[in-house]
Amino acid sequence: MIVKNIEKKEDNTVSFQVSCDAAEFEKAVNSAYLKAKKNIYIPGFRKGKAPRAIIEGMYGAEVFYQDAMDELAPAAFDMGVKEGELNIVGAPAITDVKVTDEKGVDYTFSAEIYPAVTLGQYKGLEAERPVREITDDDVAAELETARKRNARKISADDREARMGDIANIDFDGFLNGERFDGGKSEGYELELGSNSFVPGFEEQIVGMKVGDEKDLDITFPQEYTPELAGKAVVFKVKLNGLSYNELPALDDEFAGDNGFDTLDEYKADIRANIEKRFNEQADSAFRSEVVKKAIDNMTVKVPNSMIAEKAEDILRNYAANFGMADRNMPIEKLMEMLGVDENTMKNSIRPAAEYQVKNDLLLDAVAEAEKLEATAEEIDEYVAKMAEGIGAPADQIKTYFGEAMIASEVKKDKAGKLIVDSAVAAAPAEEEKKPAPKKRAAKKAAPKAEEEAPKAEESAEKPKRTRKKAEPKAEEKAE
């Protein structure tokens, strides 16, 4: 085989030609004949016993050419990649193939290549790191949550419903006399005053007694779902039961139930945990902003194949959370099963995939620029952490991912650490002195189970098993 005309283009693609001589092509043609002859019947010969010359005489000399070209294509492509020292991404394509006058075969391949990255500033970057004072109100809120977890439910069936009670209700919603979707439930436990239902619903239950039935006139907010927004409806409600939560006293005994000698010790522990959580979140936000600035400062044109492959990985990893771990399932079928349409792919998953690819390209480029290496000890430590995280033996992880891929991930980790450690943390223009306001519960007519859309992590992913490289196939018939 001879490789020629290697041409790298500005759009991160490369094309090259590979010529196979007559002897190589003849060997491939004969191999194709040997594989196919067992299924060929020629009158006068037992099935599978017809000579090649007889078959070619009946069907033409080119009858085995296509299979022969398909057989030679992978080796021809690999030869071009090796001689051109090409770093290919995505699946290659054969843009032209023909049998020459000398009975050899010429291929023209096209493929996307790993993009060139021009680094901008990645050290000494400045980014805001959130700052917040942990207040007594923060601690009190955590204590209140703990009290609610330890509350005793007390029956209140002997009196009228009040705000703060837990009402067990059946309800059925009607629009213009017709039942509407999502407006019916039985045995639903609603905390009155939680604002979890549409305005006016909970207030109208106040004063009802167990066994009472009542029609509630409700007008949905304008910002509600289109089919109900601004519409006047009637909910038929029955009160099945009434109770309230009796909270434990906030004292040393309560602290003792939670593992502390005194309430002051419990409060101090809560404060420390809140501060730890906030600092972890602040560190994460700082890291993300620093890396984003480094990405924005670099110049790179990302090949579409890299983005598409990463988007598919995101979707398949999300599907695995629901037991759909078959990596051979067509992506279109997987999207259908997950309820993911083309708009979600385009507007949510694909942008996240592009960011992840750029993140990887940045870290690889920094690792190369800084001549970072992965020592055997660092690789072992990385594998040990993975083993602990996924509950698999370290030697299996090494075998599954391969030491080269793991070493690459170690170098990325070191590159990311270098970027962040060299960055300067700046206080926000206006520091938060008070806890963030609590989010008000979303108003709804009836509880609905909603699936989370798949989200992409911004940080570098753990190594995944490398896909088998796609083999090029001859797409055109021999000329």
For each residue, the residues with C-beta under 8 A, 3 or more apart:
1: 18 19 20 21 24 75 76 79
2: 18 19 21
3: 6 16 17 18 79 80 83 84
4: 16 17 18 19
5: 15 16 17
6: 3 14 15 16 80 83 84 86
7: 14 15 16
8: 13 14 113
9: 12 13 14 15
10:
11: 301
12: 9 112 113 114 115 116 301 302 303
13: 8 9 110 111 112 113 303
14: 6 7 8 9 84 86 88 110 111 112 113
15: 5 6 7 9 95 108 109 110
16: 3 4 5 6 7 80 84 108 109
17: 3 4 5 80 106 107 108 109
18: 1 2 3 4 76 77 79 80 106 107 109
19: 1 2 4 100 104 105 106 107
20: 1 24 25 28 72 76 104 105 106 107
21: 1 2 24 25 102 104
22: 25 26 102 103 104
23: 26 27
24: 1 20 21 27 28 72 104
25: 20 21 22 28 29 68 72 99 103 104 105
26: 22 23 29 30 103
27: 23 24 30 31
28: 20 24 25 31 32 68 69 71 72
29: 25 26 32 33 64 65 68
30: 26 27 33 34 52
31: 27 28 34 35 68 71
32: 28 29 35 36 64 67 68 71
33: 29 30 36 37 52 55 64
34: 30 31 37
35: 31 32 38 67
36: 32 33 39 40 64 67
37: 33 34 40 48 49 50 52 55
38: 35 47 48
39: 36 47 48
40: 36 37 47 48 50 55
41: 45 47 50
42: 45 50 54 55 58
43:
44:
45: 41 42 49 50 51 54
46: 49
47: 38 39 40 41
48: 37 38 39 40
49: 37 45 46
50: 37 40 41 42 45 54 55
51: 45 54 55
52: 30 33 37 55 56 64
53: 56 57
54: 42 45 50 51 57 58
55: 33 37 40 42 50 51 52 58 59 63
56: 52 53 59 60 61 63 64
57: 53 54
58: 42 54 55
59: 55 56 63
60: 56 63
61: 56
62: 65 66 99 477 478
63: 55 56 59 60
64: 29 32 33 36 52 56 67 68
65: 29 62 68 69 99 477 478
66: 62 69 70 474 477 478
67: 32 35 36 64 70 71
68: 25 28 29 31 32 64 65 71 72 105
69: 28 65 66 72 73 97 105 107 474 478
70: 66 67 73 473 474
71: 28 31 32 67 68
72: 20 24 25 28 68 69 75 76 105 107
73: 69 70 76 77 94 97 107 471 472 473 474
74: 77 78 471 472
75: 1 72 78 79
76: 1 18 20 72 73 79 80 107 109
77: 18 73 74 80 81 92 107 109 471 472
78: 74 75 81 82
79: 1 3 18 75 76 82 83
80: 3 6 16 17 18 76 77 83 84 86 109
81: 77 78 84 86 88
82: 78 79 85
83: 3 6 79 80
84: 3 6 14 16 80 81
85: 82
86: 6 14 80 81 111 113
87: 113 114
88: 14 81 92 111 112 113 114
89: 111 112 113 114 303 305 306 309
90: 111 112 303 304 305 306 308 309 470
91: 111 305 470 472
92: 77 88 109 110 111 470 472
93: 109 110 111 472 475
94: 73 97 107 108 109 110 472 473 474 475 476
95: 15 108 109 110
96: 106 107 108 476
97: 69 73 94 105 106 107 108 474 475 476 478
98: 105 106 476 478 479
99: 25 62 65 103 104 105 478 479
100: 19 103 104 105 106
101:
102: 21 22
103: 22 25 26 99 100
104: 19 20 21 22 24 25 99 100
105: 19 20 25 68 69 72 97 98 99 100 478
106: 17 18 19 20 96 97 98 100
107: 17 18 19 20 69 72 73 76 77 94 96 97 474
108: 15 16 17 94 95 96 97
109: 15 16 17 18 76 77 80 92 93 94 95 472
110: 13 14 15 92 93 94 95
111: 13 14 86 88 89 90 91 92 93
112: 12 13 14 88 89 90 303 304 305 306
113: 8 12 13 14 86 87 88 89 303
114: 12 87 88 89 303
115: 12 300 301 302 303 306 361
116: 12 300
117: 298 299 300 361 362 364 365
118: 298 299 300
119: 122 297 298 362 365 366 369
120: 294 296 297 298 299
121: 124 125 294 297
122: 119 125 294 297 298 362 366 419
123: 418 419 422 423
124: 121 422 423 424
125: 121 122 290 293 294 419 422 423 424
126: 423 424 425 426
127: 286 289 290 293 423 424 425 426
128: 286 289 425 426 427 428
129: 282 283 285 286 425 426 427 428
130: 278 281 282 285 286 428 432
131: 282 427 428 431 432
132: 278 282 431 432 433 435
133: 432 433
134: 138 139 271 274 275 278
135: 138 139 434 435
136: 139 140
137: 140 141 434 435
138: 134 135 141 142 271 274 435
139: 134 135 136 142 143 267 270 271 274
140: 136 137 143 144
141: 137 138 144 145 435
142: 138 139 145 146 270 273 274
143: 139 140 146 147 250 266 267 270
144: 140 141 147 148
145: 141 142 148 149
146: 142 143 149 150 258
147: 143 144 150 151 247 248 250 254
148: 144 145 151 245 247
149: 145 146
150: 146 147 247 248 254 257
151: 147 148 245 246 247 248
152: 245 246 248
153: 166 243 244 245 246
154: 243 244 245 246
155: 158 241 242 243
156: 159 161 162 165 242 243 244
157: 210 241 242 243
158: 155
159: 156 162 209 242
160: 206 207 208 209
161: 156 165 167 192 205 206 207 208 209 239 242
162: 156 159 165 192 206 244
163: 192 193 202 206
164: 191 192 193 244
165: 156 161 162 191 192 242 243 244
166: 153 189 190 191 192 242 243 244 245
167: 161 189 190 191 192 205 208 239 241 242
168: 187 188 189 190 239 240 241 242 243
169: 188 190 205 237 238 239 240
170: 185 186 187 188 237 238 240
171: 183 184 185 188 235 236 237 238 446
172: 179 183 184 235 236
173: 179 180 182 183 184 233 234 235 445 446
174: 177 178 179 180 183 233 234 235 236
175: 178 180 228 231 233
176:
177: 174
178: 174 175
179: 172 173 174 183 184
180: 173 174 175 183 227 228 233
181:
182: 173 445 446 448
183: 171 172 173 174 179 180 233 235 445 446
184: 171 172 173 179 446
185: 170 171 188 446 447
186: 170
187: 168 170 240
188: 168 169 170 171 185 446 447
189: 166 167 168
190: 166 167 168 169 194 196 197 202 205
191: 164 165 166 167 194 196
192: 161 162 163 164 165 166 167 202 205 206
193: 163 164 202
194: 190 191 202 441
195: 199 202 440 441 443
196: 190 191 202 441 442 443 444
197: 190 201 202 443 444 445
198: 201 218 220 221 224 443 444 445
199: 195 218 221 443
200: 203 204 216 217 218 219
201: 197 198 204 205 216 218 235
202: 163 190 192 193 194 195 196 197 205 206
203: 200 206
204: 200 201 214 216 237
205: 161 167 169 190 192 201 202 208 214 216 237 239
206: 160 161 162 163 192 202 203
207: 160 161
208: 160 161 167 205 212 214 237 239
209: 159 160 161 212 239 242
210: 157 239 240 241 242
211: 238 239
212: 208 209 238 239
213: 236 237 238 239
214: 204 205 208 236 237 238 239
215: 234 235 236 237
216: 200 201 204 205 234 235 236 237
217: 200 232 233 234
218: 198 199 200 201 232 233 234 235
219: 200 230 231 232 233
220: 198 224 228 229 230 231 233 445
221: 198 199 224 229 230 443
222: 229 230
223: 229
224: 198 220 221 228 229 230 443
225: 228 229
226: 229
227: 180 231
228: 175 180 220 224 225 231 233 445
229: 220 221 222 223 224 225 226
230: 219 220 221 222 224
231: 175 219 220 227 228
232: 217 218 219
233: 173 174 175 180 183 217 218 219 220 228
234: 173 174 215 216 217 218
235: 171 172 173 174 183 201 215 216 218 445
236: 171 172 174 213 214 215 216
237: 169 170 171 204 205 208 213 214 215 216
238: 169 170 171 211 212 213 214
239: 161 167 168 169 205 208 209 210 211 212 213 214 242
240: 168 169 170 187 210
241: 155 157 167 168 210
242: 155 156 157 159 161 165 166 167 168 209 210 239
243: 153 154 155 156 157 165 166 168
244: 153 154 156 162 164 165 166
245: 148 151 152 153 154 166
246: 151 152 153 154
247: 147 148 150 151
248: 147 150 151 152 253 254 257
249: 253 254
250: 143 147 254 263
251: 254 255 263
252: 255 256 261 262 263
253: 248 249 256 257
254: 147 150 248 249 250 251 257 258 263 266
255: 251 252 258 260 261 262 263 265 266
256: 252 253 259 260 261
257: 150 248 253 254
258: 146 254 255 266
259: 256
260: 255 256 263 265 266 269
261: 252 255 256 265
262: 252 255 265 266
263: 250 251 252 254 255 260 266 267
264: 267 268
265: 255 260 261 262 268 269
266: 143 254 255 258 260 262 263 269 270
267: 139 143 263 264 270 271
268: 264 265 271 272
269: 260 265 266 272 273
270: 139 142 143 266 267 273 274
271: 134 138 139 267 268 274 275
272: 268 269 275 276
273: 142 269 270 276 277
274: 134 138 139 142 270 271 277 278
275: 134 271 272 278 279
276: 272 273 279 280
277: 273 274 280 281
278: 130 132 134 274 275 281 282
279: 275 276 282 283
280: 276 277 283 284
281: 130 277 278 284 285
282: 129 130 131 132 278 279 285 286
283: 129 279 280 286 287
284: 280 281 287 288
285: 129 130 281 282 288 289
286: 127 128 129 130 282 283 289 290 420 423 425
287: 283 284 290 291 416 420 459
288: 284 285 291 292 458
289: 127 128 285 286 292 293
290: 125 127 286 287 293 294 419 420 423
291: 287 288 294 295 359 362 416 419 420 458
292: 288 289 295 296 458
293: 125 127 289 290 296 297
294: 120 121 122 125 290 291 297 298 362 366 419
295: 291 292 298 355 358 359 362
296: 120 292 293
297: 119 120 121 122 293 294
298: 117 118 119 120 122 294 295 358 361 362 365
299: 117 118 120
300: 115 116 117 118 358 361
301: 11 12 115
302: 12 115 306 307 354 357 358 361
303: 12 13 89 90 112 113 114 115 306 307
304: 90 112 307 308
305: 89 90 91 112 308 309
306: 89 90 112 115 302 303 309 310 357
307: 302 303 304 310 311 350 353 354 357
308: 90 304 305 311 312 353
309: 89 90 305 306 312 313 467
310: 306 307 313 314 353 354 356 357
311: 307 308 314 315 345 349 350 352 353
312: 308 309 315 316 331
313: 309 310 316 317 353 461 464
314: 310 311 317 318 349 352 353 356 454 456
315: 311 312 318 319 331 334 335 338 340 345 349 454
316: 312 313 319 320 327 331 334
317: 313 314 320 321 454
318: 314 315 321 322 338 454
319: 315 316 322 324 325 334 337 338
320: 316 317 323 324 325
321: 317 318
322: 318 319 338
323: 320
324: 319 320 329 334 337 338
325: 319 320
326: 329
327: 316
328:
329: 324 326 333 334
330: 333 334
331: 312 315 316 334 335
332: 335 336
333: 329 330 336 337
334: 315 316 319 324 329 330 331 337 338
335: 315 331 332 338 340 341 345
336: 332 333 339
337: 319 324 333 334
338: 315 318 319 322 324 334 335 454
339: 336 451
340: 315 335 344 345 349 453 454
341: 335 344 345
342: 345 346
343: 346 347
344: 340 341 347 348 349 453
345: 311 315 335 340 341 342 348 349 350
346: 342 343 350
347: 343 344 350 351
348: 344 345 351 352 453 454
349: 311 314 315 340 344 345 352 353 454 456
350: 307 311 345 346 347 353 354
351: 347 348 354 355
352: 311 314 348 349 355 356 455 456
353: 307 308 310 311 313 314 349 350 356 357 456
354: 302 307 310 350 351 357 358
355: 295 351 352 358 359 456 458
356: 310 314 352 353 359 360 456 457 458 461
357: 302 306 307 310 353 354 360 361
358: 295 298 300 302 354 355 361 362
359: 291 295 355 356 362 363 458 459 460
360: 356 357 363 364 412 460
361: 115 117 298 300 302 357 358 364 365
362: 117 119 122 291 294 295 298 358 359 365 366 415
363: 359 360 366 367 411 412 415 416 460
364: 117 360 361 367 368 408 411 412 415
365: 117 119 298 361 362 368 369
366: 119 122 294 362 363 369 370 372 415 418 419
367: 363 364 370 372 411 412 414 415
368: 364 365 371 372
369: 119 365 366
370: 366 367 415 418
371: 368
372: 366 367 368 411 414 415 418
373: 411
374: 378 379 382 406 407 408 410 411 414
375: 378 379
376: 379 380
377: 380 381
378: 374 375 381 382 410 414
379: 374 375 376 382 383 403 406 407 410
380: 376 377 383 384 394
381: 377 378 384 385
382: 374 378 379 385 386 406 409 410 413
383: 379 380 386 387 394 397 398 406
384: 380 381 387 388 394
385: 381 382 388 389
386: 382 383 389 390 392 394 397 462
387: 383 384 390 391 392 393 394 397
388: 384 385 391
389: 385 386
390: 386 387 397
391: 387 388
392: 386 387 396 397
393: 387 396 397
394: 380 383 384 386 387 397 398
395: 398 399
396: 392 393 399 400
397: 383 386 387 390 392 393 394 400 401 406
398: 383 394 395 401 402 403 406
399: 395 396 402
400: 396 397 465
401: 397 398 405 406 463 464 465
402: 398 399 405 406 466
403: 379 398 406 407
404: 407 408
405: 401 402 408 409 463 466
406: 374 379 382 383 397 398 401 402 403 409 410 463
407: 374 379 403 404 410 411
408: 364 374 404 405 411 412 463
409: 382 405 406 412 413 460 462 463
410: 374 378 379 382 406 407 413 414
411: 363 364 367 372 373 374 407 408 414 415
412: 360 363 364 367 408 409 415 416 460
413: 382 409 410 416 417 460
414: 367 372 374 378 410 411 417 418
415: 362 363 364 366 367 370 372 411 412 418 419
416: 287 291 363 412 413 419 420 459 460
417: 413 414 420 421
418: 123 366 370 372 414 415 421 422
419: 122 123 125 290 291 294 366 415 416 422 423
420: 286 287 290 291 416 417 423
421: 417 418
422: 123 124 125 418 419
423: 123 124 125 126 127 286 290 419 420
424: 124 125 126 127
425: 126 127 128 129 286
426: 126 127 128 129
427: 128 129 131 431
428: 128 129 130 131 431 432
429:
430:
431: 131 132 427 428
432: 130 131 132 133 428 436
433: 132 133
434: 135 137
435: 132 135 137 138 141
436: 432
437:
438:
439:
440: 195
441: 194 195 196
442: 196
443: 195 196 197 198 199 221 224
444: 196 197 198 447 448
445: 173 182 183 197 198 220 228 235
446: 171 173 182 183 184 185 188
447: 185 188 444
448: 182 444
449:
450:
451: 339
452: 455
453: 340 344 348
454: 314 315 317 318 338 340 348 349
455: 352 452
456: 314 349 352 353 355 356
457: 356 461
458: 288 291 292 355 356 359
459: 287 359 416
460: 359 360 363 409 412 413 416
461: 313 356 457 464
462: 386 409
463: 401 405 406 408 409
464: 313 401 461
465: 400 401
466: 402 405
467: 309
468:
469:
470: 90 91 92
471: 73 74 77
472: 73 74 77 91 92 93 94 109
473: 70 73 94
474: 66 69 70 73 94 97 107
475: 93 94 97
476: 94 96 97 98 479
477: 62 65 66
478: 62 65 66 69 97 98 99 105
479: 98 99 476
